[in-house]
Amino acid sequence: MHLYLTGDYRNCSYVNADGQAIYVVETSNSGRFKTVSTVKRTNGKDGPVSSNNNFTDVGEIVFNPPTSLIQLDGASIHLHSSIRLGGREYETSRFFSKVGLKNDLGFTGPDGVDYKWRLKNKALQLVRRNADKTPIALFHPKIIGWLRKPRPASLEIFSEETVDLIVVTYIFAQKEYDSRRAKAQTSPMVTSAPGFLNGVTVVARGEALQDR
């Protein structure tokens, strides 16, 4: 199964081979440097992408810079980033962890299975954290098509039982990888790229924050 991206991964539809929007991701700015990415899945009804009746909200990622602070009763409070997933809300710094020498992005899904996003040939791949590193999903970058046949960016899904999990965590992992790469490019003295985690939090809609 392939989900093809119609634009930037944080503001586009994820469509199937027939062009039907299966997921829609919308990202808005909310306050200084804070962004909120909402992930919606189709209900299988015909109708415009803009209609909320045709889609169900399955997750949200709130990105706050690591230095985000607010003043409350004279005290400085750090604003964590967060992700909503599987009906729960988590701090990303607790939900995700750095794994291995390459700082892969590990987490335990609502299904109780351990996963990690890792880089494979400069593209993100989701695998199970078992002896076989069972592939779950693979991101294919967009090809413009000078020497190769052009193709849109896509997520190749190998486990259709966990697509919500794949899409929501992919958005977080891609944002973290982009931040890591940008930091490495602007820091010539850095000998290795920083890890995935930059203080982002994972929030699940509808319930109080759950630590892991």
N, C-alpha and C positions, 0 to 999 in steps of 0.2 A: 504494500500500500504506500502510495506517495501522496503527501500533502504539498501542493505547490504554492509558494508565496507570491502574492500579487504585488508586493512592494517591500518596504522596510519591515523587518520582522516584528517590530513593535507597533506598527500601524498598517495593518493589511489584513486581507482575507487569506485563509489557508484553504485552497480548493482542491477537489479531487480531479481525476483525469477528464471528467466531463465538464469541468468548470464550475461545479456546484460548491458554494462556500460551506465548508464543514466547520471551520472555526473562524472567528473574527477577533482580532486583537486591536484594542484601542488604547493609546497612551496619551495622557494629558499632563500638563504641568500644574502642580498644586503647591503654591508657595515657592520660596526661593530654592532653586536647584532640586526640588522634590518632584518626582514623577510617579504616576500611578498607571500601571498597565493592567487592563481588564481583559480577561479571556472568556469568550462566549462560544458555546457549541450549538450547532443547528438542532432544531427539534424535528427536522425532517419535513417541515411544511414549506410549501411554495410561497414566495413573497420576497420583498426587498430585504437586503442585508441590514438596512437601517431600522427595521421593525423589531422591537424587543419581543414581540409575540412569537417570532420565528427562532429565537435563540435563548439558551439557558446560560446564566452566568456560572462558570465552573472554577474560576480562580482569579486571583488578583495579586500583583506584586507591587509593593510600595518601595521605591528607591529613595533613600535619604543619604546624602553625603555623610561620610564618617564623622565630620566635624559639626553636624547639625545639632544646635542647642536651642532650647527655649528657657525663658526665665519664668519660674512659678514660685510665688511666695518668697522671692528673694534667692531662690536656689536655681542653679543651672541643671537642666535635665537634658540628657542626650536623646535625640530622636532616632530610634532604631528603624531600619528597613524591615519589611515584612512580606510574607506570602500567604495567601489564602489558598487552601488546597484540601480537597476531600472533606469539606465542611468544617475545617479547623484553621486556626491562625497560629503561625509560628514566627519566632524571630529567626531570620536566616542564619545568623551566626551560631544558633543552636541546632537548627534543622540540618544545615550543611556543615561539612567538615573537609579539611584538606587531607588528601589521601596520597601517599607515596612521594617519591622525590620530585615528581612533576606537578605536585599540588593539584591532582585531579579533584573533582568536586563530588564528594560522596554524600549520600543521604539514604534514609530508610523511608520507603513509601508507605502510604496508608495500608497497603496490602502486607506489610511486615517484611517485604523483600528489600535487601540492600542493593543499591545501585551506585553508579558513578558516571559522571560525564567526563570524558577525557578527549584529548586532542589526537586525531589520527590523520596524518597528512594535512595538517593545518585546518582540519574541519572537526567539528564536534561529533562524538559518538557516545551513545549511552549504552552501557553494558551492565550486566549483573555482576556483583562482587562475589563471584564463585570461582572455582578452579578453572572453568572453561571460558570465563569472561563472556558469557552468552550475550550476543548482540541484541539490543532492544530497539535502537533507532540510530540513524546516521543522517547527518546534515550534508546536503550536496550544494556547494556554492553555485551561484549564478555563473553561467558561461555566456559571454557576449558573442563569441563565435567568429574569430578570425581564422584560426587554424583548426578549430573544432566546431561541431554542430552546436548552435546556440541552444541554451535551455534555461528555464527559470530556476531560481533557488528552490530547494524542496527538502522536506523531511521524509526520509524513507522509514516506514514503520514496520517492524518485524513482529511486534506483539500488540495486536489490536485490542486486547483487553485492558490496556493501560494508556490509551491515547491521551486522555485528559492529563494524566501525570506527565507524559512525555512532553506535550506542548507547553504546559505551564513551567516546568523545570527547564526546558530548553531556553525559553525566553530569559530566565534568570541567568543560566549558564552562559549564553551568548553575550549578554550585557556585561557580565563579569569578565569574560575573555576579552571583549572589546576594551574594557577599562584597563585590563592588565597590559594589553598590547600598546595602548596609547601611552600609558605610563612608562613602559620600556623605551618607546621611541623618543620620549621627551627627557629621558634620564640617561645620557650617554655613559655615565659612570657605573650604571647598573650592569652587573655581569650576567644576571639571569632575570627573566621576566618574573614580576611578582605573581603571587598565587591568585586563585580565583576570588577568594573572599575579600571584599572591601567594605565590610560592615553593613551588608544588606540584610533585610529581615523578610521572612516569608509569612504571609497572613492568610488564614482560611476564614471565609465569610461565615458569619452567623454564630460564632462561639468566641469565648474569651481566649486571650493569648495562652498558648500551651507551650511550655518549654520542653526541649528534648536535649 
